[in-house]
């Protein structure tokens, strides 16, 4: 049995700085903690400086 990578319809997620501030930069809990699911995946997390 072989393991296949899932097919993705996207290659990156963009996180607005308002989200980071609103979550008080808490990467240990809440919605920001959920970004861990992309660790080791081909999906890139972007935080553009606009």
Beta strands, then each sheet from edge to edge (+ up, - down):
strand 1: 12-14
strand 2: 44-46
sheet 1: 1+ 2+
end
